Each structure stands twice: as structure tokens, then as C-alpha cells.
Amino acid sequence: MLLKRNAKLVLEDGSVFYGSSFGFSSSVSGEVVFSTGMVGYPESLTDPSFKGQILCTTYPLIGNYGVPSDKKDSYGLDEVFESESIQVQALIVSDYSEDYSHWNAAKSLGSWLKEQQIPGICGIDTRALTKKLREKGSMLGKIIIDEKEVKKYDPNQEDVVKKVTISFATVYDPSKKTITKIKNDFDIKKINQVKRKKIVLVDCGVKNNIIRNFLKREVIVIRVPYDYDFFKFEFDGLFISNGPGNPKTCKLAIENIKKAIKDTKPIFGICLGNQLLALASGANTYKLKYGHRSQNQPCIMEKTDRCFITTQNHGFAVNPKTLPKDWEVFFTNINDKTNEGIKHKTKPFFSCQFHPEAFPGPVDTEFLFDKFIEEFK
């Protein structure tokens, strides 16, 4: 299908890329980032860690296998999508394929974007754009459609986690296949009386496949908002999820984690959870030049020769030089030597910057879920 060239991407350095719009016809702004994943655009677009960002895919052909339906699994979670809606501000692709072919497809990518009111732009040189972002770093930008101007928006200047966290505490019980909202103290008392393995999941924008990994291991998940006082629950372990934005904006979450590390209950963090655990320990974080967003990042486990290929999506990182003496590096990125995880030297606290629940992507590090659960003993 021939698309009208009525759109342009304008970067904060003044660069302009002209192309065609598809999806929802509306101008939008945000932080422009790129991802090197070859497949998995339905999963990536619904990943809450992309909140506030305009995503550029480096793989040129996007849309060729369409979009599946929002079918639920046995736990009541979306089988493919990582959240209930598209999270990116907009999508940038080189070649958009309106004609899709896949046994699981229910609609085209363009029609899905239109339903969710998310604009897209295609027909631009995404290779040149990616080279610019690698050279100068992630930049703010706008997608202007039909010359309709829009205000600049910087997601790094606000607490975007507030936009993706759950609104109320919710319990997922894998044995009963039930999802229950916590409405009052009686509900809390009731779940506290259950003697099976339980974790509190601090939801900073958790991906569905993280929840699924705990449920298939027969662990009850108590999912709470990121700023929730979770100490009223009785639990075996604390999990801190992935999420978008600058970790330093999550002040209440950091304070709660500080209280948690005074105890000895196991703690596990993924992605933003790695950064929040580090900040709570007394370490510092910083913004990466253009971040890590791919399904192919090699990471080595410290004090071993084991290397894992990982999926990642983050724009901030932990400064390992600022770790307190009781903490140490757990994983390191081979490409740029950035931190990929930390752990406490004596207590059962650890985290990783990558996604062991990778969806799509390699599941080389899924054993970390088992390591966390084993610490309950």
C-alpha cells in the first residue's frame, strides 16, 4: 500500500527525517530511542519500560507478521502482550508491511496502533537515525503529522512509573488460577493466613511474563503499587520489577526497600529493580548515552567464566564504583563493561539489569527465578 508522505521526525538537534504516517494520525513527542531486536514488536510495544519513549526499530521490515489477539493464558494474563496496552509514545520503522502473514495474526500492526491511538512513521532512513543516536545519545524528538505542532515532552523529568504501576494491591494464586483485589485489612489478614510460598511484587511497570514465571513455579504473587507500604503483608521474598524512567524519581519505593534490606528476607530485582536496590543500598545510578535495548546483550557472571546472552531495555545504569562494602557486582556487560547486576555479600539480596524472563529473547538466565525461590529456605 502506498502511504502519503505527510509525516516527519524532528530531533532536538534540529535534524529532520521525512516519511509517511501509519497507525493513529496525531503528532506526539518523547525521548527517541532504538532497539536492535529482530522480532517481537507486539511484546516490545507493550513493555511498560518504554513509557514516554518514541521507539525506533533497527530491523527494517516491521509488521510482516501482524498482531495476535489479546488472548489470555490460564493465569488470566495476556499470552503475548506484556501489559494491557501499547506503552510507547510512537513507533519509527524503515519499511512498514501492511500485508501480514502469520497463523496467529488477528490484525495488522497499523490497525492495532490506530485502535490504541499510537502514531507511527515509516519510510525514513532508520540506519542513519540509529547512527546519530549512537553518536550523540538518546534525544528528545517529535513526530509531526500533517504539520500539526506539539509541545516538547521529556519523560526523564517526571515520575513515569506512576503511569504504569497498578492502582491497587492484587493477589495472583496459581493453584486456584484466581486474581483477587485487596480491598481492606480483612483481605490482607486472609492472605497472610495462607501458608504457601508468597512474594510481594513491587510493580514499577512489571511485564506479564515476570508474573507468569513466578506463577508457574507455584508462588503466590502479591502485586502492589510501587509506592505501597507492603510491610503489612507476610511474605517469603520481595521482588522489585522493571519499569521506565529515572530510578531516582521513585523516592517512596527506595525508602521502603531501605527498610527491607535491614531484614534478611530474600530480595530480587530486575531492570529498574536493579537500580532501585542499588540506590536503597547507598550506591548511585546514572543515565546511559543511548541505553541498552535489544535481545542480544552478552553479560558475564562475576568470579566465573560463564557468559549469558540477555534481553535488555533500560536507559539508566548502576555505578559499580559506588557500591557499599557489603555489596558486590553480580553481572557485567561485555560490550561496554556497564553493570548488569549486584548482590549482597552475606544476605540473600541480588538483582540483574537484564530480563531473565525474556519475551521474546533468550532465556539463558531464567534460573535466577529458581535461585530467588530457593533462598526462601
C-alpha positions as CSV (number, residue, x, y, z in Angstrom):
1,M,0.0,0.0,0.0
2,L,1.4,3.4,-1.0
3,L,1.3,5.8,2.0
4,K,1.2,9.5,1.8
5,R,4.4,11.3,2.9
6,N,2.8,13.5,5.4
7,A,4.9,13.0,8.5
8,K,8.4,14.0,9.8
9,L,10.6,13.2,12.8
10,V,12.2,16.3,14.3
11,L,15.1,15.7,16.8
12,E,16.2,18.3,19.4
13,D,19.4,18.9,17.5
14,G,17.3,20.2,14.5
15,S,17.7,17.1,12.4
16,V,14.6,16.2,10.3
17,F,13.6,12.9,8.8
18,Y,10.6,12.9,6.4
19,G,8.3,9.9,6.0
20,S,4.8,8.6,6.0
21,S,2.4,8.1,8.9
22,F,0.6,4.9,9.7
23,G,-1.4,4.0,12.7
24,F,-3.1,6.8,14.6
25,S,-2.9,10.2,12.9
26,S,-1.7,12.5,15.6
27,S,1.5,14.4,16.4
28,V,3.5,13.3,19.5
29,S,6.7,13.9,21.4
30,G,9.0,12.0,23.7
31,E,12.5,10.5,24.0
32,V,13.8,8.9,20.8
33,V,15.5,5.5,21.4
34,F,16.4,2.5,19.3
35,S,16.1,-1.3,19.8
36,T,18.1,-3.9,17.8
37,G,15.6,-6.8,18.3
38,M,14.8,-8.6,15.1
39,V,11.4,-9.9,16.2
40,G,8.9,-9.3,19.0
41,Y,7.3,-5.9,18.2
42,P,4.0,-6.8,19.9
43,E,5.9,-7.6,23.1
44,S,8.2,-4.6,22.9
45,L,5.4,-2.1,22.2
46,T,3.5,-3.3,25.3
47,D,6.6,-3.2,27.5
48,P,6.0,-0.6,30.3
49,S,9.7,0.2,30.3
50,F,9.2,2.1,27.0
51,K,6.7,4.5,28.6
52,G,7.3,8.1,27.4
53,Q,9.6,7.0,24.5
54,I,9.5,7.0,20.7
55,L,10.8,3.6,19.7
56,C,12.9,3.2,16.5
57,T,13.4,-0.4,15.4
58,T,16.7,-1.1,13.7
59,Y,15.4,-4.2,11.9
60,P,14.0,-2.7,8.7
61,L,10.9,-4.8,8.0
62,I,8.2,-4.4,10.7
63,G,4.5,-5.5,10.5
64,N,5.0,-8.5,8.3
65,Y,3.6,-11.0,10.8
66,G,0.8,-8.7,12.0
67,V,-0.5,-8.6,15.6
68,P,-2.2,-11.5,17.5
69,S,-5.4,-11.3,19.5
70,D,-5.3,-10.4,23.2
71,K,-6.0,-14.0,24.3
72,K,-5.5,-14.8,28.0
73,D,-3.5,-17.7,29.4
74,S,-4.6,-20.0,32.2
75,Y,-3.5,-17.4,34.8
76,G,-5.5,-14.6,33.2
77,L,-2.5,-12.8,31.7
78,D,-2.1,-11.8,28.1
79,E,-0.4,-14.6,26.2
80,V,1.7,-12.3,24.1
81,F,1.3,-8.7,25.2
82,E,3.4,-7.6,28.2
83,S,0.8,-5.2,29.5
84,E,-2.8,-4.2,28.8
85,S,-2.0,-1.6,26.2
86,I,0.8,-0.1,24.0
87,Q,3.2,1.8,26.1
88,V,5.4,3.7,23.6
89,Q,4.7,7.2,22.5
90,A,5.1,6.3,18.9
91,L,6.9,3.8,16.6
92,I,9.5,4.5,13.9
93,V,10.2,1.9,11.2
94,S,12.0,1.8,7.9
95,D,9.7,-0.4,5.9
96,Y,6.2,-1.0,7.2
97,S,4.3,-4.1,5.9
98,E,0.6,-3.6,5.7
99,D,0.2,-7.1,4.2
100,Y,0.9,-9.5,7.0
101,S,1.0,-13.3,7.1
102,H,1.1,-15.4,10.3
103,W,-1.1,-18.2,11.7
104,N,-1.6,-16.3,14.9
105,A,-2.3,-12.9,13.4
106,A,-5.6,-11.1,14.1
107,K,-5.0,-7.7,12.6
108,S,-2.3,-5.5,11.0
109,L,0.2,-3.5,13.1
110,G,-1.2,-0.3,11.6
111,S,-4.8,-1.1,12.6
112,W,-3.6,-2.0,16.2
113,L,-1.7,1.3,16.5
114,K,-4.8,3.1,15.3
115,E,-7.0,1.3,17.9
116,Q,-4.6,2.3,20.7
117,Q,-4.2,5.8,19.4
118,I,-0.4,5.4,18.8
119,P,1.1,7.1,15.8
120,G,3.8,5.5,13.6
121,I,6.2,6.8,10.9
122,C,7.8,4.8,8.2
123,G,9.8,5.3,5.0
124,I,12.7,7.1,6.8
125,D,16.4,6.0,7.0
126,T,16.4,4.3,10.4
127,R,20.1,3.3,9.9
128,A,21.1,7.0,9.7
129,L,18.9,7.8,12.7
130,T,20.4,5.0,14.8
131,K,23.9,6.1,13.9
132,K,23.0,9.6,15.0
133,L,21.6,8.3,18.3
134,R,24.7,6.2,18.9
135,E,26.9,9.2,18.3
136,K,25.0,11.8,20.2
137,G,23.0,9.7,22.6
138,S,19.2,9.4,23.1
139,M,17.5,12.7,22.2
140,L,14.1,14.2,22.6
141,G,12.1,14.4,19.5
142,K,8.7,14.9,17.8
143,I,6.7,13.1,15.2
144,I,4.8,15.8,13.3
145,I,1.9,14.6,11.2
146,D,0.2,17.0,8.7
147,E,2.3,19.9,10.1
148,K,0.3,19.8,13.5
149,E,2.8,21.0,16.1
150,V,3.1,19.5,19.6
151,K,4.9,20.5,22.8
152,K,8.2,19.0,23.8
153,Y,7.9,16.2,26.3
154,D,10.8,14.8,28.4
155,P,9.9,11.6,30.3
156,N,13.1,11.8,32.3
157,Q,11.9,14.9,34.2
158,E,8.9,13.2,35.8
159,D,8.0,10.1,37.7
160,V,6.7,8.0,34.7
161,V,6.5,4.9,36.9
162,K,3.3,6.4,38.4
163,K,1.7,6.0,34.9
164,V,2.4,2.3,34.6
165,T,2.1,0.9,38.2
166,I,-1.0,-1.0,39.3
167,S,-3.7,1.1,41.1
168,F,-4.4,-1.4,43.9
169,A,-2.8,-4.4,45.6
170,T,-3.7,-7.6,43.8
171,V,-3.1,-11.3,44.6
172,Y,-2.4,-14.0,42.0
173,D,-2.9,-17.5,43.2
174,P,-1.5,-20.1,40.8
175,S,-3.2,-23.1,42.5
176,K,-6.7,-21.6,42.2
177,K,-6.0,-19.7,39.0
178,T,-7.5,-16.6,40.6
179,I,-6.8,-12.9,40.6
180,T,-8.1,-11.0,43.7
181,K,-8.1,-7.3,44.5
182,I,-7.1,-6.4,48.1
183,K,-9.9,-4.1,49.3
184,N,-9.4,-3.9,53.1
185,D,-7.5,-5.1,56.1
186,F,-9.6,-8.2,56.2
187,D,-8.4,-9.3,52.8
188,I,-4.8,-8.7,53.9
189,K,-5.3,-10.8,57.0
190,K,-6.8,-13.5,54.9
191,I,-3.9,-13.7,52.5
192,N,-1.5,-13.6,55.5
193,Q,-3.0,-16.8,56.8
194,V,-2.1,-18.7,53.6
195,K,1.0,-20.8,54.4
196,R,2.2,-21.4,50.8
197,K,5.2,-19.5,49.3
198,K,4.4,-15.9,48.8
199,I,6.2,-12.9,47.3
200,V,5.4,-9.2,47.3
201,L,6.0,-7.8,43.8
202,V,6.7,-4.1,43.8
203,D,5.1,-3.1,40.5
204,C,7.1,-0.4,38.8
205,G,5.7,-1.4,35.4
206,V,6.0,-5.2,35.6
207,K,5.9,-7.3,32.5
208,N,3.4,-10.1,32.3
209,N,6.0,-12.7,31.7
210,I,7.7,-11.9,35.0
211,I,4.4,-12.7,36.9
212,R,4.0,-15.8,34.8
213,N,7.4,-17.1,35.8
214,F,6.6,-16.9,39.4
215,L,3.1,-18.5,39.0
216,K,4.4,-21.4,37.0
217,R,6.7,-22.0,40.0
218,E,3.7,-22.2,42.3
219,V,4.4,-18.9,44.1
220,I,1.6,-16.7,45.2
221,V,2.2,-13.1,43.9
222,I,1.1,-10.1,45.9
223,R,1.4,-7.3,43.4
224,V,1.4,-3.8,44.9
225,P,1.8,-0.3,43.6
226,Y,5.4,1.0,43.6
227,D,4.8,3.4,46.5
228,Y,2.8,1.0,48.6
229,D,3.6,0.1,52.2
230,F,3.9,-3.6,51.7
231,F,5.1,-4.5,55.2
232,K,1.5,-5.1,56.3
233,F,1.8,-8.4,54.3
234,E,3.5,-11.6,55.4
235,F,5.7,-12.9,52.6
236,D,8.7,-15.0,51.9
237,G,10.5,-12.8,49.5
238,L,10.5,-9.3,48.0
239,F,10.6,-8.7,44.2
240,I,11.2,-5.3,42.6
241,S,10.1,-5.1,38.9
242,N,11.3,-3.5,35.7
243,G,9.9,-0.1,34.8
244,P,10.6,3.2,32.9
245,G,12.4,6.4,33.6
246,N,14.9,7.7,36.1
247,P,15.0,5.5,39.2
248,K,15.8,8.5,41.5
249,T,12.2,9.7,41.0
250,C,10.8,6.6,42.8
251,K,11.5,8.0,46.3
252,L,8.9,6.1,48.3
253,A,9.9,2.8,46.7
254,I,13.5,3.4,47.6
255,E,12.6,4.2,51.2
256,N,10.6,1.0,51.5
257,I,13.4,-1.0,50.0
258,K,15.8,0.6,52.5
259,K,13.6,-0.8,55.3
260,A,13.5,-4.2,53.7
261,I,17.3,-4.6,53.4
262,K,17.5,-4.2,57.2
263,D,15.9,-7.6,57.4
264,T,17.1,-10.9,55.9
265,K,14.1,-11.9,53.7
266,P,15.3,-12.6,50.1
267,I,15.1,-9.7,47.6
268,F,15.3,-10.0,43.8
269,G,15.2,-7.1,41.4
270,I,15.1,-6.9,37.6
271,C,15.9,-3.9,35.4
272,L,14.7,-0.8,37.2
273,G,14.6,-3.1,40.3
274,N,18.3,-3.4,40.0
275,Q,18.7,0.3,40.1
276,L,16.3,0.8,43.0
277,L,18.0,-1.9,45.1
278,A,21.3,-0.2,44.4
279,L,20.0,3.3,45.4
280,A,18.5,1.8,48.6
281,S,21.9,0.2,49.4
282,G,23.6,3.6,49.1
283,A,25.0,3.3,45.6
284,N,24.4,5.7,42.7
285,T,22.9,5.5,39.2
286,Y,23.5,7.5,36.0
287,K,21.9,7.9,32.6
288,L,23.5,5.9,29.8
289,K,24.3,7.6,26.5
290,Y,21.8,5.7,24.4
291,G,20.8,2.8,26.7
292,H,20.6,-1.0,26.0
293,R,17.5,-2.2,24.1
294,S,17.9,-5.5,22.4
295,Q,17.7,-9.3,22.6
296,N,21.4,-9.9,22.2
297,Q,23.5,-8.3,25.0
298,P,26.3,-10.6,26.3
299,C,26.8,-10.5,30.1
300,I,29.3,-12.3,32.3
301,M,28.7,-13.6,35.8
302,E,31.5,-12.2,38.0
303,K,34.0,-14.6,39.5
304,T,33.1,-17.1,36.8
305,D,33.8,-17.6,33.1
306,R,30.0,-18.0,32.4
307,C,28.6,-15.7,29.7
308,F,24.9,-15.3,29.0
309,I,23.1,-13.7,26.1
310,T,20.4,-11.4,27.5
311,T,17.4,-9.2,26.6
312,Q,17.5,-5.6,27.9
313,N,15.6,-2.4,27.9
314,H,17.0,0.4,30.1
315,G,18.3,3.9,29.8
316,F,19.9,4.2,33.3
317,A,22.6,2.0,35.0
318,V,24.2,1.4,38.4
319,N,27.7,2.9,39.0
320,P,29.5,-0.2,40.5
321,K,32.2,2.0,42.0
322,T,29.7,3.5,44.4
323,L,28.5,0.2,45.9
324,P,28.9,-0.1,49.7
325,K,31.5,-2.5,51.0
326,D,28.8,-5.1,51.9
327,W,27.7,-5.3,48.2
328,E,29.4,-6.5,45.0
329,V,29.0,-6.8,41.3
330,F,27.0,-9.8,40.1
331,F,27.0,-9.4,36.3
332,T,28.8,-7.2,33.9
333,N,28.1,-6.3,30.2
334,I,30.9,-7.5,28.0
335,N,30.3,-4.9,25.3
336,D,30.7,-1.7,27.3
337,K,31.6,-3.0,30.8
338,T,28.5,-1.5,32.4
339,N,26.9,-3.0,35.5
340,E,24.3,-5.8,34.9
341,G,23.5,-6.8,38.4
342,I,24.5,-6.6,42.1
343,K,24.3,-8.8,45.2
344,H,24.9,-8.6,48.9
345,K,27.9,-10.4,50.2
346,T,26.1,-12.1,53.1
347,K,22.4,-11.6,52.8
348,P,20.1,-13.2,50.1
349,F,19.7,-9.9,48.1
350,F,20.5,-9.8,44.4
351,S,19.4,-8.2,41.2
352,C,20.0,-8.1,37.4
353,Q,19.8,-5.3,34.9
354,F,18.7,-7.6,32.1
355,H,15.5,-9.6,31.7
356,P,15.7,-13.3,32.7
357,E,12.1,-13.7,31.7
358,A,12.9,-12.5,28.2
359,F,9.9,-12.4,25.9
360,P,10.9,-12.5,23.2
361,G,14.6,-13.4,23.6
362,P,17.0,-15.9,25.2
363,V,16.0,-17.5,28.5
364,D,19.6,-18.3,29.5
365,T,19.2,-16.6,32.9
366,E,15.7,-17.8,33.9
367,F,17.5,-19.8,36.6
368,L,17.6,-16.6,38.6
369,F,13.9,-17.1,39.5
370,D,14.8,-20.5,40.9
371,K,17.7,-19.0,42.8
372,F,15.4,-16.5,44.4
373,I,12.8,-19.1,45.4
374,E,15.5,-21.4,46.8
375,E,16.6,-18.6,49.1
376,F,13.2,-18.8,50.9
377,K,14.5,-21.9,52.7
